[in-house]
Amino acid sequence: MNETALTVRQTARPHGFPTAGHFTFVESTLPGPVPGSALVENLYWSVDPYHREMMDDVPGGFALGAPLEGRTIGRVVASRTPRLTEGEIVLHRQGWRTHAVVTPEEVRRLPRFEGVPLTAYLSVLGGTGLTAYVGLTRIARLQKGEDLFVSAAAGGVGTATGRFARLLGAGRLVGSAGSAAKAGHLTREVGYDAAFDYHDGPAAALLAEAAPDGVDVFVDNVGGEQLAAAVGALREFGRIVRIGTISQYNTPDAPPPRFDYADLVEKSLRMEGFLVSNYRDVQEELYEFAVPHLQSGRLAPDETVVDGFEHIVDAFLGMLRGENTGKIIVRGSSEQP
Ligand SMILES: NC(=O)c1ccc[n+]([C@@H]2O[C@H](COP(=O)([O-])OP(=O)(O)OC[C@H]3O[C@@H](n4cnc5c(N)ncnc54)[C@H](OP(=O)(O)O)[C@@H]3O)[C@@H](O)[C@H]2O)c1
């Protein structure tokens, strides 16, 4: 185990796209657990689009100069509580740092399923997969044979949405992503029937070409022009699942999308957003649904793994630029369980 700890802190608020200069790495001696707590060496970190929102001066956002927060999986390396045992693997929210002192209440023990890698608890079985599963089953209430359009389809939520939708019996799956290579990956590997690069033209025209007969459900990770296009492409009783608005996180002054509000009435559309944090009770159901498929190989976790905690800021910025395929995860250099 390392004798020093590293934490990442935010040093300034970005206007537009953040850079490495908005962060700093701070080195300190290893924290010691006080009675009732344990020291965890973090092994895998999640960096997420919502961290970009937290970089702004918003309620609940990151405080400047303080260690950042985020989901992480670690191993207990020293304990002063009988409720946490050395060697245990736990998930907690003191990410963006190599080590954390946690109480038993602050961690979640991870069930271990034969043949399922630990990274899956940050990707397809974690908040990312839960978002996709809730979006399809609770918000869209997907029916067998229904056709979907998914934006940011090659990302963590987007790939999980495509794979889950296929397993749930969806009809035609159309996805959008930020490059031709990603669009090709979606149709070759993830199970999408058609995919386009949203840079190639107006979203409405690209969507009309990929889904000429329209769709029943739009799973929206992006907002903006693609949301407006989807309103036009939805069939009667269509549903818009509002998951995220990543097209606006770095351009808050961009005009909101314009679409025909009359479509919502005339096609009896439903638009509903949600926060996955309000659906934690669905976690066990996600395990029951997804784990057998992971074990049989019918479901693959889509992940981009970046090696080395020292690259966590680069991984975060790269994800915002679209350099990831599937869920972006940072892996520490210590021996992995
Ligand atoms: N509601 C909830 O509780 C909840 C939970 C988790 C995530 N989310 C949201 O879900 C969305 C996806 O999250 P994720 O964790 O799975 O991230 P992700 O999709 O793995 O990564 C973000 C992706 O967004 C795309 N992107 C970046 N800028 C864009 C732009 N201007 N226009 C269109 N696409 C852009 C990039 O892919 P391209 O190469 O395709 O551009 C990038 O790979 C985000 O909006 C996030 O905030 C919401």
The ligand as a Tripos MOL2 file, in Angstrom:
@<TRIPOS>MOLECULE
LIG
   48    52     1     0     0
SMALL
NO_CHARGES

@<TRIPOS>ATOM
      1 N1        -31.0450   11.3910  -14.6500 N.am      1 LIG1
      2 C1        -30.0980   10.7350  -13.9860 C.2       1 LIG1
      3 O1        -30.2460   10.3470  -12.8250 O.2       1 LIG1
      4 C2        -28.7850   10.4680  -14.7050 C.ar      1 LIG1
      5 C3        -27.9010    9.4650  -14.2570 C.ar      1 LIG1
      6 C4        -26.7360    9.2080  -14.9840 C.ar      1 LIG1
      7 C5        -26.4590    9.9730  -16.1270 C.ar      1 LIG1
      8 N2        -27.3180   10.9580  -16.4950 N.ar      1 LIG1
      9 C6        -27.0960   11.7280  -17.7230 C.3       1 LIG1
     10 O2        -27.0500   10.8000  -18.7850 O.3       1 LIG1
     11 C7        -26.2100   11.3010  -19.8220 C.3       1 LIG1
     12 C8        -25.1570   10.2420  -20.1600 C.3       1 LIG1
     13 O3        -24.3620   10.0200  -19.0150 O.3       1 LIG1
     14 P1        -23.2130    8.8990  -19.0190 P.3       1 LIG1
     15 O4        -22.7030    8.8110  -17.6460 O.co2     1 LIG1
     16 O5        -23.6840    7.6800  -19.6840 O.co2     1 LIG1
     17 O6        -22.0890    9.5990  -19.8990 O.3       1 LIG1
     18 P2        -21.5240    9.0900  -21.2980 P.3       1 LIG1
     19 O7        -22.6770    9.0800  -22.2600 O.co2     1 LIG1
     20 O8        -20.7580    7.8360  -21.0980 O.co2     1 LIG1
     21 O9        -20.4840   10.2190  -21.6590 O.3       1 LIG1
     22 C9        -20.9120   11.4600  -22.0890 C.3       1 LIG1
     23 C10       -21.0750   11.4500  -23.6200 C.3       1 LIG1
     24 O10       -21.8220   12.5980  -23.9970 O.3       1 LIG1
     25 C11       -21.5520   12.8830  -25.3510 C.3       1 LIG1
     26 N3        -21.5170   14.3300  -25.5560 N.ar      1 LIG1
     27 C12       -20.6420   15.2270  -25.0360 C.ar      1 LIG1
     28 N4        -20.9520   16.4670  -25.4580 N.ar      1 LIG1
     29 C13       -22.0300   16.3440  -26.2740 C.ar      1 LIG1
     30 C14       -22.7970   17.2660  -27.0430 C.ar      1 LIG1
     31 N5        -22.5320   18.5790  -27.0440 N.pl3     1 LIG1
     32 N6        -23.8170   16.7780  -27.7750 N.ar      1 LIG1
     33 C15       -24.1190   15.4600  -27.7890 C.ar      1 LIG1
     34 N7        -23.4130   14.5330  -27.0860 N.ar      1 LIG1
     35 C16       -22.3840   14.9830  -26.3370 C.ar      1 LIG1
     36 C17       -20.1940   12.2430  -25.6740 C.3       1 LIG1
     37 O11       -20.3990   11.2240  -26.6410 O.3       1 LIG1
     38 P3        -20.4640   11.5370  -28.2170 P.3       1 LIG1
     39 O12       -19.1840   11.0260  -28.7840 O.co2     1 LIG1
     40 O13       -21.6440   10.7700  -28.6500 O.co2     1 LIG1
     41 O14       -20.6150   13.0150  -28.4020 O.co2     1 LIG1
     42 C18       -19.7640   11.5860  -24.3740 C.3       1 LIG1
     43 O15       -19.1460   10.3360  -24.5490 O.3       1 LIG1
     44 C19       -25.6550   12.6130  -19.3120 C.3       1 LIG1
     45 O16       -26.4570   13.6690  -19.7890 O.3       1 LIG1
     46 C20       -25.8020   12.5050  -17.8000 C.3       1 LIG1
     47 O17       -25.8750   13.7520  -17.1740 O.3       1 LIG1
     48 C21       -28.4650   11.2180  -15.8050 C.ar      1 LIG1
@<TRIPOS>BOND
     1     1     2 1
     2     2     3 2
     3     2     4 1
     4     4     5 ar
     5     4    48 ar
     6     5     6 ar
     7     6     7 ar
     8     7     8 ar
     9     8     9 1
    10     8    48 ar
    11     9    10 1
    12     9    46 1
    13    10    11 1
    14    11    12 1
    15    11    44 1
    16    12    13 1
    17    13    14 1
    18    14    15 2
    19    14    16 1
    20    14    17 1
    21    17    18 1
    22    18    19 2
    23    18    20 1
    24    18    21 1
    25    21    22 1
    26    22    23 1
    27    23    24 1
    28    23    42 1
    29    24    25 1
    30    25    26 1
    31    25    36 1
    32    26    27 ar
    33    26    35 ar
    34    27    28 ar
    35    28    29 ar
    36    29    30 ar
    37    29    35 ar
    38    30    31 1
    39    30    32 ar
    40    32    33 ar
    41    33    34 ar
    42    34    35 ar
    43    36    37 1
    44    36    42 1
    45    37    38 1
    46    38    39 2
    47    38    40 1
    48    38    41 1
    49    42    43 1
    50    44    45 1
    51    44    46 1
    52    46    47 1
@<TRIPOS>SUBSTRUCTURE
     1 LIG1         1 GROUP 0 **** ****
